[in-house]
Amino acid sequence: MGTEGEGADPRTTMWAPACQAVALLLGPCAEVVLHDPDADRILAIWNPMSARGPGDRSLPGELDALDPPARDVSGPYERPRADGRRLASVSAVLRDRDGRPSAVLCVNLDRTPLERAAAALSAFGAPTVSRPEPLFEQDCGERVRHVVGAYVRECGRPVERLSRSDRAAVLARLDEAEVFAVRRAAPVVARALGVSRSTLYGQLAELRAAGAKDPTA
């Protein structure tokens, strides 16, 4: 919706393409309003969120960007509506060649659909209960990935950058979880850590030998 046809205010004619571009980009979620700061009235409006139109009075607060005059862009600031919607708004003063305020552009973005979408995505991605461990007790690969993945997230380094002491810490956790009691677990662990089986067996032996010497370790 606009008033860029015959007889339109020259300010509307000048700024309508930019206003329409913003309205098209943000779609029905955004209301774009061009104001006359002197008459405190609407020059043109795109994607209106209410019944107001060109010639109507500007809403209170929409022309606050003119105070102080040196601040030409304000926002984003929150503007709650009576119907419960929450708007994020920006206001920009558009000046003429002499630097005087010629028009004020306001963009009011309805954040409600975005917040609902974010809440839905968050609900899908968040686990609601702890995983049923009995289902994974016999799945050696799953248990190894669970332990190794947890350590990688804690230390903040990928598997290929784990140091020897890091691998020892992971092996200690796997041994405590009795992963090596499962048949053919060693090749699975070696692949998960990116080492050879001989390296794995050697480091596991060192770990267990150190534990035997120090029962409190």
Secondary structure, DSSP 8 states (H G I E B T S, - for coil): ----STT--HHHHHHHHHHHHHHHHHGGGEEEEEEETTTTEEEEEES-SSS--TTSB--TTTTGGGSSTT--EEEEEEEE-TTS-EEEEEEEEEE-TTS-EEEEEEEEEE-HHHHHHHHHHHHHHS--S---GGGTTT-HHHHHHHHHHHHHHHHT--GGG--HHHHHHHHHHHHHTTGGGSTTHHHHHHHHHT--HHHHHHHHHHHHHHHHH-TT-
